[in-house]
């Protein structure tokens, strides 16, 4: 509750001050309730040079993006339809589909906010940059670019000339609209590929296999509170050498709750032995009261213990958000890129906008209902769901 009060107080104070001060800001700033935008043409030359110089390459990529976008549209619609079926008829197989709301579905701890902010900033910037590059590669003008802040979420935007875009060929429009989500999906897949090869990625500085667990956070009031510290490393517990989070879970399951066991830890680069008194969960299982991550031993004394956590953690969040945002944005829902792409494809198929419109409306409202029902029912079935 205190976190909610502090967050709300900060938001109200910050946005009230910004709203009052908007008259003193340059005209390039637009301030709305909980949204501030900075429009500029400073980046137009960069986007123009990069888009025009590699126009053939971008056209090939975004043509592939049209196919990828249509495939993503069908895939995410199927996944949500199947999940809604599970929600009503096979609840144990259903997954939560949730809005990201700080304090409700997103934890407010600093690590979670760091990962969330970093991933969203990368996703939004690359998404909008892709739209800009696609537009310039096709000869469509870009009116402005800029940065934005929505509540507490940073972002960026590229504003193509709508009149110029609407006059362009349907294939040009399709490539421009598909570019953003195509980039998000590809970035998500690249992040996944790096995660699959995480050991190789960190091997120049760290051991490729874990040899313990790192304490990321100590839960207040838990058995570990006041005994263990953040960035301590647990290497053995009750005589069992740990090889990661899974081995810690197995060791705790094999140990009597509330018992005192020997524990070997690394603190400040030095190994220390302590006797630790475990707690007991409501299911009568031993617990310590810590949030952990796999420990990868550094090859060099100057390599920080925390780097694999932040590097691989960032990749995990980028993969999760970039892929899912790219897929969701391809749904044929109003204001999403998928809606514009579907409209173009239906116009191409029917050769008549009036004939295409009823089909577009039917698909659009069906997908809106599908998305809204998934979100609403997820709040009912998974009230405690939270990221981070």
C-alpha positions as a printed Julia matrix, in Angstrom:
388×3 Matrix{Float64}:
   0.0     0.0     0.0
   2.85    2.39    0.86
   4.39    1.82   -2.58
   1.08    2.73   -4.21
   0.83    5.94   -2.17
   4.41    6.95   -2.96
   4.01    6.15   -6.67
   0.71    8.04   -6.94
   2.11   11.04   -5.06
   5.18   11.13   -7.3
   3.12   10.87  -10.49
   0.71   13.61   -9.45
   3.52   15.92   -8.35
   5.63   15.32  -11.47
   2.83   15.68  -14.01
   1.25   18.63  -12.21
   4.59   20.46  -12.25
   5.12   19.58  -15.92
   1.62   20.73  -16.86
   2.11   24.04  -15.05
   5.53   24.54  -16.67
   4.4    23.72  -20.23
   3.96   27.42  -21.07
   7.71   27.88  -20.53
   8.71   24.93  -22.72
   9.69   25.33  -26.4
   6.92   24.96  -28.98
   8.36   21.61  -30.03
   7.0    20.14  -26.76
   3.39   19.0   -26.52
   2.16   18.39  -22.96
  -1.06   16.47  -22.31
  -2.27   14.75  -19.12
   0.27   11.98  -18.5
   1.77   12.39  -21.99
   4.57   14.69  -23.16
   5.95   14.65  -26.71
   8.99   16.35  -28.18
   8.68   16.75  -31.94
  11.73   17.58  -34.03
  13.13   17.25  -37.53
  16.69   16.77  -36.28
  16.66   13.02  -36.91
  14.99   13.28  -40.31
  18.29   13.55  -42.18
  19.64   10.43  -40.45
  16.51    8.43  -41.29
  16.51    9.78  -44.84
  20.15    8.86  -45.48
  19.85    5.4   -43.98
  16.51    4.68  -45.62
  17.42    5.91  -49.1
  20.98    4.55  -49.16
  19.84    1.0   -48.39
  16.42    1.24  -50.02
  16.68   -2.05  -51.91
  17.71   -3.9   -48.75
  14.86   -2.37  -46.72
  12.3    -3.19  -49.42
  13.36   -6.84  -49.36
  13.23   -6.97  -45.56
   9.83   -5.27  -45.3
   8.36   -7.36  -48.14
   9.3   -10.36  -46.04
   7.76   -8.39  -43.17
   4.36   -8.35  -44.9
   4.33  -12.16  -44.99
   5.65  -12.32  -41.43
   3.03   -9.79  -40.29
   0.14  -11.72  -41.83
   1.5   -14.95  -40.34
   1.85  -13.25  -36.94
  -1.72  -11.95  -37.25
  -3.09  -15.45  -37.8
  -0.84  -16.99  -35.14
  -1.67  -14.56  -32.31
  -5.39  -14.69  -33.14
  -5.29  -18.5   -32.95
  -3.31  -18.44  -29.67
  -5.78  -16.03  -28.04
  -8.78  -18.01  -29.32
  -7.31  -21.24  -27.96
  -6.47  -19.57  -24.64
 -10.03  -18.26  -24.32
 -11.3   -21.8   -24.92
  -8.97  -23.04  -22.17
 -10.17  -20.29  -19.81
 -13.77  -21.48  -20.1
 -13.35  -25.23  -20.58
  -9.85  -26.26  -19.42
  -8.68  -23.69  -16.86
  -5.52  -25.56  -15.85
  -4.18  -25.14  -19.41
  -4.95  -21.4   -19.67
  -2.31  -18.67  -19.48
  -2.75  -15.09  -18.19
  -3.12  -12.34  -20.79
  -2.52   -9.18  -18.86
  -2.06   -5.46  -19.25
   1.18   -4.16  -17.76
   0.1    -2.02  -14.8
   2.85   -0.91  -12.38
   2.06   -2.06   -8.87
  -0.65   -4.49  -10.0
   0.75   -6.73  -12.74
   4.27   -5.29  -12.65
   6.33   -5.3    -9.45
   7.67   -1.94   -8.34
  11.13   -3.12   -7.26
  14.06   -1.36   -8.92
  15.34   -4.39  -10.85
  11.95   -5.04  -12.45
  11.48   -1.38  -13.34
  15.0    -1.31  -14.85
  14.36   -4.34  -17.05
  10.9    -3.11  -18.03
  12.04    0.43  -18.84
  15.05   -0.74  -20.85
  13.11   -3.29  -22.89
  10.2    -0.95  -23.62
  12.55    1.87  -24.66
  14.43   -0.44  -27.07
  11.19   -1.85  -28.47
   9.55    1.52  -29.08
  12.64    3.18  -30.56
  13.38    0.33  -32.99
   9.69   -0.03  -33.89
   9.35    3.63  -34.85
  12.74    3.75  -36.54
  11.69    0.82  -38.73
   8.54    2.67  -39.82
  10.68    5.7   -40.7
  13.24    3.67  -42.67
  10.49    1.86  -44.56
   8.79    5.15  -45.42
  11.96    6.79  -46.74
  12.99    3.67  -48.65
   9.63    3.91  -50.43
   9.95    7.66  -51.03
   7.28    8.59  -48.47
   8.04   11.8   -46.59
   8.65   11.84  -42.83
   7.16   14.94  -41.18
   8.83   14.67  -37.8
  10.43   12.38  -35.27
  10.65   12.69  -31.52
  10.63   11.32  -28.03
   7.74   10.84  -25.64
   6.98   10.0   -22.04
   3.65    8.32  -21.27
   3.05    8.21  -17.5
   6.5     6.76  -16.69
   7.19    4.86  -19.91
   9.7     6.42  -22.34
   9.31    6.01  -26.07
   9.89    7.42  -29.51
   7.85    8.07  -32.63
   8.24    8.68  -36.33
   5.48   10.61  -38.08
   5.19    9.8   -41.81
   3.3    12.22  -44.02
  -0.17   10.61  -43.99
  -1.25   12.28  -47.22
   1.9    11.07  -48.98
   1.48    7.57  -47.57
  -2.2     7.33  -48.54
  -1.32    8.22  -52.14
   1.35    5.52  -52.32
   0.83    2.05  -53.78
  -0.78   -0.59  -51.56
   2.47   -2.58  -51.5
   4.3     0.51  -50.22
   1.7     1.09  -47.49
   1.83   -2.57  -46.48
   5.61   -2.52  -46.15
   5.53    0.64  -44.03
   2.86   -0.72  -41.68
   4.53   -4.14  -41.38
   7.99   -2.74  -40.65
   7.55   -1.96  -36.95
   6.2    -5.32  -35.79
   8.57   -7.2   -38.09
  11.46   -5.47  -36.33
  10.03   -6.27  -32.88
   9.56   -9.93  -33.74
  13.06  -10.23  -35.21
  14.64   -8.52  -32.18
  12.72  -10.88  -29.9
  13.99  -13.91  -31.84
  17.57  -12.6   -31.78
  17.32  -12.13  -28.0
  16.02  -15.71  -27.7
  18.93  -17.01  -29.79
  21.4   -15.21  -27.52
  19.68  -16.63  -24.42
  19.86  -20.16  -25.79
  23.62  -19.61  -26.11
  23.93  -17.71  -22.81
  26.9   -19.76  -21.64
  28.87  -18.96  -24.78
  27.82  -15.31  -24.57
  29.26  -14.76  -21.08
  32.16  -17.23  -21.37
  34.86  -14.6   -22.06
  34.37  -13.22  -18.53
  32.5   -15.93  -16.63
  32.16  -19.67  -16.29
  29.62  -20.99  -18.79
  27.93  -23.19  -16.17
  26.49  -22.06  -12.82
  28.18  -23.09   -9.56
  25.82  -21.64   -6.99
  23.03  -19.07   -6.62
  23.27  -15.3    -6.28
  21.01  -13.57   -3.76
  19.25  -10.83   -5.73
  16.88   -9.7    -3.0
  16.19  -10.62    0.62
  12.52  -10.78    1.61
  11.78   -8.61    4.64
  10.83  -10.63    7.72
  12.07  -13.91    6.23
  14.69  -16.22    7.8
  17.31  -14.64    5.53
  16.51  -11.09    6.62
  19.49   -9.66    8.49
  21.58  -12.77    7.77
  22.09  -12.75    4.0
  22.7    -9.71    1.81
  22.0    -8.89   -1.8
  24.79  -10.25   -4.06
  25.85  -12.9    -1.56
  26.53  -16.21   -3.32
  25.37  -19.5    -1.81
  27.65  -22.33   -2.97
  26.65  -25.16   -0.6
  23.77  -25.84    1.78
  23.66  -28.69    4.26
  26.69  -30.24    2.58
  25.14  -30.17   -0.91
  27.07  -28.27   -3.58
  24.75  -26.07   -5.62
  24.81  -25.91   -9.4
  22.06  -23.35   -9.82
  18.51  -22.52   -8.75
  17.11  -25.98   -9.43
  19.69  -27.65   -7.18
  18.84  -25.19   -4.39
  15.17  -26.15   -4.67
  16.04  -29.86   -4.51
  18.29  -29.29   -1.49
  15.58  -27.39    0.38
  12.98  -30.06   -0.41
  15.33  -32.68    1.07
  15.9   -30.68    4.29
  13.59  -30.55    7.29
  11.81  -27.18    7.75
  12.95  -25.0    10.68
  16.23  -26.9    10.95
  19.65  -25.24   11.23
  22.03  -26.21    8.46
  25.59  -25.26    7.44
  25.78  -22.91    4.48
  28.82  -21.74    2.49
  28.59  -18.3     0.97
  30.8   -15.89   -0.95
  30.55  -12.32    0.31
  32.74   -9.53   -1.02
  34.89  -12.06   -2.85
  35.64  -14.1     0.3
  34.2   -17.5     1.21
  32.42  -17.72    4.55
  30.72  -20.57    6.42
  27.59  -19.84    8.46
  24.87  -21.8    10.22
  21.46  -20.88    8.82
  18.04  -21.57   10.34
  15.5   -22.37    7.66
  11.87  -21.36    7.75
   8.74  -23.28    6.81
   6.1   -22.51    4.18
   2.38  -23.19    4.57
   3.03  -26.44    2.67
   5.64  -27.46    5.27
   8.56  -26.97    2.86
  11.87  -25.41    3.86
  12.54  -21.92    2.61
  15.18  -19.21    2.96
  13.36  -16.03    1.92
  15.43  -14.82   -1.03
  15.07  -14.11   -4.74
  17.91  -15.76   -6.6
  19.7   -16.1    -9.92
  22.25  -18.61  -11.17
  25.82  -17.76  -10.13
  28.44  -17.78  -12.87
  31.93  -17.61  -11.39
  33.96  -14.73  -12.86
  37.3   -15.46  -14.5
  38.67  -12.13  -13.32
  38.43  -10.41   -9.94
  37.21   -7.17  -11.55
  34.23   -8.82  -13.28
  31.13   -7.98  -11.2
  28.96  -10.83   -9.93
  25.86   -8.9   -10.98
  26.7    -8.55  -14.7
  25.3   -11.93  -15.91
  22.06  -11.21  -14.03
  21.58   -7.81  -15.66
  22.84   -8.84  -19.12
  20.88  -12.09  -19.42
  17.92  -10.63  -17.51
  17.73   -7.75  -20.0
  17.76  -10.22  -22.89
  14.96  -12.22  -21.24
  12.74   -9.16  -20.88
  13.54   -7.92  -24.4
  12.65  -11.36  -25.77
   9.42  -11.53  -23.77
   8.17   -8.03  -24.56
   9.52   -7.54  -28.07
   8.08  -10.79  -29.37
   4.71  -10.38  -27.65
   4.3    -6.7   -28.52
   5.21   -7.46  -32.12
   2.59  -10.22  -32.25
  -0.15   -8.27  -30.46
   0.45   -5.2   -32.64
  -0.26   -7.37  -35.68
  -3.79   -8.09  -34.48
  -6.46   -6.43  -36.64
  -7.58   -4.13  -33.81
  -8.2    -0.4   -34.24
  -5.02    1.71  -33.92
  -2.79   -1.38  -34.25
  -0.57   -1.81  -37.32
  -2.26   -5.14  -38.01
  -5.58   -3.38  -38.58
  -4.04   -1.15  -41.26
  -2.27   -4.09  -42.88
  -5.46   -6.17  -42.97
  -7.44   -3.29  -44.47
  -4.89   -2.93  -47.26
  -4.94   -6.67  -47.98
  -8.75   -6.8   -48.09
  -8.83   -3.81  -50.46
  -6.34   -5.62  -52.66
  -8.44   -8.81  -52.63
 -11.85   -7.22  -53.23
 -10.61   -4.33  -55.44
 -13.33   -2.22  -53.82
 -13.16   -0.43  -50.47
 -16.92   -0.63  -49.89
 -16.94   -4.4   -50.38
 -13.9    -4.84  -48.13
 -15.2    -2.69  -45.26
 -17.83   -5.12  -43.84
 -15.27   -7.93  -43.69
 -12.72   -5.62  -42.07
 -15.27   -4.54  -39.44
 -16.3    -8.12  -38.69
 -12.7    -9.27  -38.2
 -11.78   -6.1   -36.27
 -14.6    -6.36  -33.72
 -14.17  -10.11  -33.38
 -10.5    -9.64  -32.48
 -11.32   -6.78  -30.09
 -13.75   -9.08  -28.26
 -11.15  -11.87  -28.24
  -8.47   -9.63  -26.74
 -10.75   -7.95  -24.18
 -12.23  -11.25  -22.98
  -8.77  -12.76  -22.53
  -7.66   -9.79  -20.44
 -10.85   -9.58  -18.35
 -10.99  -13.3   -17.61
  -7.27  -13.36  -16.79
  -7.86  -10.83  -14.01
 -10.55  -13.15  -12.64
  -8.6   -16.41  -12.91
  -5.11  -15.09  -12.12
  -5.67  -12.26   -9.6
  -2.17  -12.63   -8.17
  -0.34  -12.65  -11.52
   2.61  -10.29  -11.53
   5.8    -9.78  -13.54
   9.04   -9.36  -11.63
